[in-house]
Amino acid sequence: MLKFAERAPETQEAAQKGRLPTDGPSGHADQGGSGRDNRGEGRRKAEPRRDGRDGLKAALAPPKVVAAVDLGAAKVTCFIMKPDGVRRGDRTLTTCGVGYVQSRGVRGGAIVNLDEASEAIAQAVERAENVAGVNVQGVTIATAGGQLSSSRVIGRVSVGARPIADNDLVRAIQNALAQIKLPGRRAIHILPIAWAVDGQGGVRDPRAMYGKTLGVELLVVSVAETVFNTLGACVERAHLQLEGVVAAPFVSALAALEEDEMDLGSVCIDMGGGSTSASVFRGGSLVHVETVPVGGQHVTQDIARGLSTSIAGAERIKTLHGSAIASANEDREMIEAPPRGDDPGAGPVVAPRSLLKGIIAPRVEETLELLRDRLKAAGAPIEPGAGLVLTGGASQLAGVREVAVRVFDRPVRLGRPRRVPHLADAASGPAFTAAAGILHRSAFGPREAVSTKQLASSKLRREPLDPRANPLAKAAVWLRDNL
């Protein structure tokens, strides 16, 4: 993937504020009818200089606090990181505040009660704020719901007999963006996968190379437009600003995978409460995203039905005694579950542990098989030797790794947030990988063809940049807006 110079998120915002306006024939911003007097003419001449000063002031403003929220069906987590929490020398992060609460109003990866979901977000953010001692204005939301899907598009332009410049990269990306058709959906990630010069693929950085044609392959990750709007309304109801929406399997992979795993090929499976999603990496780039609306809560519901116990009792039994593989003496070992209802005379439900395993194992295996079949049907480019990394709260259930090895016939390991050494033990497990991944993405990238904030604030721009602007100006606008 093309890697540009690191740029903090606040600089992206400053660049957007100071972007070049749409110029009229005279080269000044068209203010419409203000040229009738000298004062209007003076305002027109001063407008570009004022925009430039405002952009410079915003760029020199102190960096903002980054707040990451993982909106799951089981819990809502908030990680807060101050600007000085990024150490680029060893690529580690330090969080200043962590807060999490039980999720409400979310089922199967989708919001079913706006008031309850917004209250849960507000409580998680407030807890993290109290620990960090800062006030959060905006948050980035990680989700695996909204019918998450991905597609790839290719753009190609002619270059000529000269070195490839930034403007050529902009034209290639614009050519690819013009092919994106997303009726009823909203793009949340637009990532360059690889560049090609004269048909030779796998190029990481084509600048200064010579060739007749330049091509780029983009991965577009999208969610349903209605789900995106609901997320925005939920965040606004919590009195926060929506800084962006990110795919949970993507950011989980950024926190859990090593660089070698991304380069050699790997599949990161995020097993949440309401859904199970996967991100596929090859050659250091994200190449596919897939999700199924089945997660750990479905296992809990199966236990509650099978043992005639409550949801809370089933969750407790799953945590203490649950397993997806057979164990010794499980036929003789008995477990007790609280009865369903409030009858004081009813005794506990007693069942052999083998019955519990017989409920859990088929559901876990079915979920992983469904995800495997969807990856195969979508033609996900998984490398032959790619390994699997499991993240998410449901991956902590005993025996899940062994079932994944059998279903995918690949090596499997359990992933945790890496390079966040100061996390407490309670917040350093696989269940907190997505929240940590948002911080990783904010600090170290990868940089996207269109910034997440821009995708969240408006529809994907399909019109080209001002054709009257010179090529260097167009390249500068794109680089400042998106990198």
Backbone hydrogen bonds, N-H to C=O, Kabsch-Sander energy under -0.5 kcal/mol:
donor,donor_aa,acceptor,acceptor_aa,energy
4,F,2,L,-0.6
11,T,8,A,-1.0
12,Q,8,A,-1.2
13,E,9,P,-1.8
14,A,10,E,-2.1
15,A,11,T,-2.6
16,Q,12,Q,-2.2
17,K,13,E,-2.0
18,G,14,A,-1.9
19,R,16,Q,-0.9
23,D,21,P,-0.8
24,G,28,H,-2.3
27,G,24,G,-1.8
30,D,22,T,-0.9
31,Q,29,A,-0.7
36,R,33,G,-0.8
37,D,34,S,-0.8
41,E,37,D,-1.9
42,G,38,N,-2.7
43,R,39,R,-2.3
44,R,40,G,-2.2
45,K,41,E,-2.1
46,A,42,G,-2.1
47,E,43,R,-1.3
49,R,45,K,-0.6
50,R,46,A,-2.6
51,D,47,E,-2.7
52,G,48,P,-2.3
53,R,49,R,-2.4
54,D,50,R,-2.7
55,G,51,D,-2.5
56,L,52,G,-2.2
57,K,53,R,-2.7
58,A,54,D,-2.4
59,A,55,G,-2.1
60,L,56,L,-1.9
61,A,57,K,-0.5
61,A,58,A,-0.7
66,V,81,M,-2.7
67,A,65,V,-0.5
68,A,79,F,-3.1
69,V,140,T,-2.8
70,D,77,T,-2.4
71,L,69,V,-0.8
71,L,142,A,-1.6
72,G,70,D,-1.1
72,G,75,K,-1.6
76,V,101,V,-2.6
77,T,70,D,-1.8
78,C,99,G,-3.1
79,F,68,A,-2.4
80,I,97,G,-2.6
81,M,66,V,-2.6
85,G,82,K,-2.1
86,V,83,P,-1.0
87,R,85,G,-0.6
87,R,92,T,-2.5
88,R,86,V,-0.6
91,R,87,R,-0.7
92,T,87,R,-1.6
93,L,419,R,-2.4
94,T,85,G,-1.5
96,C,80,I,-2.5
97,G,80,I,-1.3
99,G,78,C,-2.3
101,V,76,V,-2.0
103,S,74,A,-1.7
107,R,110,A,-3.0
110,A,107,R,-1.7
112,V,105,G,-2.8
113,N,105,G,-1.7
117,A,113,N,-2.3
118,S,114,L,-2.4
119,E,115,D,-2.1
120,A,116,E,-2.1
121,I,117,A,-2.1
122,A,118,S,-2.5
123,Q,119,E,-2.3
124,A,120,A,-2.3
125,V,121,I,-2.6
126,E,122,A,-2.3
127,R,123,Q,-2.3
128,A,124,A,-1.9
129,E,125,V,-2.6
130,N,126,E,-2.3
131,V,127,R,-1.5
132,A,128,A,-2.5
133,G,129,E,-2.7
134,V,129,E,-0.9
139,V,241,Q,-2.6
140,T,67,A,-2.0
141,I,244,G,-2.5
142,A,69,V,-2.5
143,T,246,V,-2.1
149,S,222,S,-1.9
151,S,220,V,-1.9
153,V,218,L,-2.2
155,G,216,V,-2.7
157,V,214,L,-2.4
159,V,212,K,-3.3
160,G,212,K,-0.6
162,R,160,G,-2.1
164,I,209,M,-2.5
168,D,165,A,-0.7
169,L,165,A,-1.4
170,V,166,D,-2.1
171,R,167,N,-2.3
172,A,168,D,-2.2
173,I,169,L,-2.2
174,Q,170,V,-2.6
175,N,171,R,-2.1
176,A,172,A,-1.8
177,L,173,I,-2.9
178,A,174,Q,-1.9
179,Q,176,A,-1.5
180,I,177,L,-1.5
181,K,179,Q,-0.5
182,L,180,I,-0.5
185,R,182,L,-1.8
186,R,223,V,-3.2
188,I,221,V,-3.1
189,H,221,V,-1.7
191,L,219,L,-2.5
193,I,217,E,-3.6
194,A,217,E,-0.9
195,W,203,V,-2.0
196,A,215,G,-2.7
197,V,200,Q,-1.8
198,D,196,A,-0.5
198,D,213,T,-2.0
200,Q,197,V,-1.8
201,G,199,G,-0.9
203,V,195,W,-2.3
208,A,164,I,-3.0
209,M,206,P,-2.0
211,G,160,G,-0.5
211,G,162,R,-0.5
214,L,157,V,-2.7
215,G,196,A,-3.1
216,V,155,G,-2.5
217,E,194,A,-2.3
218,L,153,V,-3.0
218,L,216,V,-0.5
219,L,191,L,-3.0
220,V,151,S,-3.3
220,V,218,L,-0.5
221,V,189,H,-2.4
221,V,219,L,-0.6
222,S,149,S,-2.5
223,V,186,R,-2.3
224,A,146,G,-2.2
225,E,184,G,-2.4
228,F,224,A,-2.2
229,N,225,E,-2.4
230,T,226,T,-2.0
231,L,227,V,-2.3
232,G,228,F,-2.2
233,A,229,N,-2.4
234,C,230,T,-2.2
235,V,231,L,-2.3
236,E,232,G,-2.3
237,R,233,A,-2.0
238,A,234,C,-0.9
238,A,235,V,-0.5
239,H,236,E,-1.9
240,L,235,V,-1.5
241,Q,137,Q,-2.2
243,E,139,V,-3.1
243,E,241,Q,-0.9
244,G,139,V,-0.8
246,V,141,I,-2.9
248,A,143,T,-2.1
251,V,247,A,-2.1
252,S,248,A,-2.3
253,A,249,P,-1.5
254,L,250,F,-1.6
255,A,251,V,-1.4
256,A,252,S,-1.9
257,L,253,A,-2.8
262,M,258,E,-1.7
263,D,259,E,-2.2
264,L,260,D,-2.9
265,G,261,E,-1.4
266,S,281,F,-1.6
267,V,387,G,-2.4
268,C,279,S,-2.6
269,I,267,V,-0.6
269,I,389,V,-2.7
270,D,268,C,-0.6
270,D,277,S,-2.8
271,M,269,I,-0.7
271,M,391,T,-3.1
272,G,270,D,-1.0
272,G,275,S,-2.2
276,T,292,V,-2.5
277,S,270,D,-2.3
278,A,290,E,-3.3
279,S,268,C,-2.2
280,V,288,H,-2.7
281,F,266,S,-3.0
282,R,285,S,-2.4
283,G,263,D,-1.2
284,G,262,M,-2.6
285,S,282,R,-1.6
287,V,280,V,-3.0
288,H,280,V,-1.1
290,E,278,A,-2.4
292,V,276,T,-2.4
294,V,292,V,-1.6
296,G,272,G,-2.7
297,Q,273,G,-2.8
298,H,273,G,-0.5
298,H,295,G,-0.9
299,V,295,G,-0.9
300,T,296,G,-1.8
301,Q,297,Q,-2.3
302,D,298,H,-2.1
303,I,299,V,-2.1
304,A,300,T,-2.3
305,R,301,Q,-2.2
306,G,302,D,-2.9
307,L,303,I,-2.5
308,S,304,A,-0.6
309,T,304,A,-1.5
310,S,338,P,-0.6
314,A,310,S,-2.6
315,E,311,I,-2.3
316,R,312,A,-1.9
317,I,313,G,-2.4
318,K,314,A,-2.4
319,T,315,E,-2.0
320,L,316,R,-2.4
321,H,317,I,-3.0
322,G,317,I,-0.9
322,G,318,K,-0.9
324,A,398,A,-2.5
330,E,327,S,-1.2
333,E,329,N,-1.8
335,I,351,A,-3.0
337,A,349,V,-2.8
340,R,308,S,-0.9
346,A,343,D,-1.2
349,V,337,A,-3.4
350,V,348,P,-0.5
351,A,335,I,-2.2
353,R,330,E,-0.7
353,R,333,E,-2.9
354,S,330,E,-1.4
355,L,352,P,-1.0
356,L,352,P,-0.9
357,K,353,R,-2.2
358,G,354,S,-2.1
359,I,355,L,-0.9
359,I,356,L,-0.8
360,I,356,L,-2.2
361,A,357,K,-2.4
363,R,359,I,-0.9
364,V,360,I,-2.3
365,E,361,A,-2.6
366,E,362,P,-2.5
367,T,363,R,-2.3
368,L,364,V,-2.2
369,E,365,E,-2.3
370,L,366,E,-2.4
371,L,367,T,-2.0
372,R,368,L,-2.5
373,D,369,E,-2.6
374,R,370,L,-1.9
375,L,371,L,-2.2
376,K,372,R,-2.1
377,A,373,D,-2.6
378,A,374,R,-2.1
379,G,376,K,-1.0
380,A,375,L,-2.2
382,I,380,A,-2.2
383,E,381,P,-0.5
386,A,383,E,-1.8
387,G,265,G,-0.9
388,L,411,P,-2.9
389,V,267,V,-2.4
390,L,413,R,-2.6
391,T,269,I,-2.8
392,G,430,P,-1.9
394,A,271,M,-2.1
395,S,271,M,-0.6
395,S,392,G,-1.1
396,Q,393,G,-1.4
397,L,394,A,-1.1
398,A,322,G,-0.5
400,V,397,L,-1.8
403,V,399,G,-2.0
404,A,400,V,-2.5
405,V,401,R,-2.1
406,R,402,E,-1.7
407,V,403,V,-2.4
408,F,404,A,-2.6
409,D,405,V,-1.6
413,R,388,L,-1.9
415,G,390,L,-3.4
418,R,255,A,-2.3
422,H,93,L,-0.5
423,L,420,V,-1.5
427,A,424,A,-1.5
428,S,425,D,-1.1
432,F,429,G,-1.8
433,T,430,P,-1.4
436,A,432,F,-1.7
437,G,433,T,-2.2
438,I,434,A,-1.5
439,L,435,A,-1.1
440,H,436,A,-2.0
441,R,437,G,-2.6
442,S,438,I,-2.1
443,A,439,L,-2.1
444,F,440,H,-3.1
445,G,441,R,-1.6
449,A,190,I,-2.8
450,V,190,I,-0.7
455,L,451,S,-2.1
456,A,452,T,-2.2
457,S,453,K,-1.7
458,S,454,Q,-1.4
469,A,466,D,-1.7
474,K,470,N,-2.1
475,A,471,P,-2.4
476,A,472,L,-2.4
477,V,473,A,-2.4
478,W,474,K,-2.2
479,L,475,A,-2.6
480,R,476,A,-2.5
481,D,477,V,-2.4
482,N,478,W,-2.0
483,L,479,L,-1.7
